[in-house]
Amino acid sequence: MKTLAGNPYLVEKEGNVFIESVSIHEILEEFKPPLFIFLENKIRDNVKIFKEVFTSHFENSEFFYSFKANFLPEICTIIHSEHVGAEIIGELELSLALKLGFSPSDILLGGPYLPDSLISRAISLGVKEIIVHDLKDLKKINAIAQQQGRVQDTCIRVHSTKYGSKLGIELTQNACKELQEVKNKFQNIQLKTLLSHLTTQMNNINQYRQNLGALISSIRKLNKMDVKLKNLNFGGGFPEATVMKRNQLEKIASFMEHALHEMDLEVERVYFEPGRYFVGDAGILIAEIIKVMDDRTIFINVGNHICPKFAKGSYRFYNLSRIKAPHKFKTSINGIVPTDQDILAKDYFFTKELKEGDKVLITNVGAYTLTFSNRFPYSLPLILSLNKTRIKKIFDPINNKDFSLQHWI
Ligand SMILES: Cc1ncc(COP(=O)(O)O)c(C=O)c1O
């Protein structure tokens, strides 16, 4: 018995691969590749571990799932049932979160684009916080909240200087002065929280140090101007749970706890907004080899359009049809989008024998693959969820047509 890709729900037994208790042969008798499968219990494990680890270091922590990682209603519902809030960026995600039963008081909403209609709706619903990337948005929020006779809590996303990223606000002297004015003059907003999200797939503790550093230096600058934000939002950025094991997560949580303690900062609440960690390794894709070339390049019947590199998943590939054979022969794995760019993996260690019709398992496809999927004109794959032996169709291209958000709300 062997676990695949470090995922306890994917096990090879005597040449057969099992997803939880169901054999892939059984699944393939009923459904044809390309096929996405989401493992409900893996999502639940991931959420539980994440919450356990961080609450043991920060008793005042709160968790918000970053919907953009995967906004399939079934996935968001599973996460909601684990008592996690939502981090969303726009109107459609807001409608979906409400439809799925997330309470506005568990929703952090915000991003680079906050049209007036969205701000107005968010305030009247009473969302927990509106996150701003631009100080000008604070003025708009204050004016709209005033019209509604409300006071809205807000969060400032600071610029965490990754590769000259322009996401968030750079807290220059002028920006700090502006925030001081906001605090003194705007009666209908409360500056509550400071957010820094450095990047995704943060494998290295230095990246967490850098993110925390951005928050701490910003808090200090603002404290000097007597602008005191009570909460810190660390954003997301955690790799797939099979990549970042519990002990590494513990190290990061412990490092963050100590760093904050040393700084002697008064922090009321800390927020986390993971996306990939919750869902990344809970998604697998089964594809089929459609062409084998002499130079060990293979083409499989999915590509960048539904399994894009841009999703930055830690993809692993297995030849399901020859699962017992050693995977140690360099192979290039290409998708079916007719461009030279559609290379899913180069020199990947795969089986010696390669045949058209072989089934290929791709792991760690649960986060951002659907979000960054594009309109390349192939039909979309069937998507199933699996819990023990229960298999459910959660997206069927024939009936559902499209998995864009408009279709779910
Ligand atoms: C502000 C913010 N929070 C959370 C996330 C989720 O990131 P991840 O899926 O890497 O955890 C993102 C992703 O871009 C983000 O921009």
The ligand as an ORCA input file, in Angstrom:
! r2SCAN-3c Opt
* xyz 0 1
  C      -5.669     39.257      0.128
  C      -5.605     37.800     -0.152
  N      -5.917     36.933      0.828
  C      -5.900     35.593      0.621
  C      -5.552     35.068     -0.600
  C      -5.534     33.567     -0.761
  O      -4.269     33.140     -1.071
  P      -3.850     31.587     -1.003
  O      -4.823     30.851     -1.831
  O      -2.480     31.558     -1.564
  O      -3.935     31.178      0.428
  C      -5.210     35.921     -1.649
  C      -4.828     35.380     -2.953
  O      -4.476     36.031     -3.879
  C      -5.235     37.329     -1.416
  O      -4.894     38.194     -2.372
*
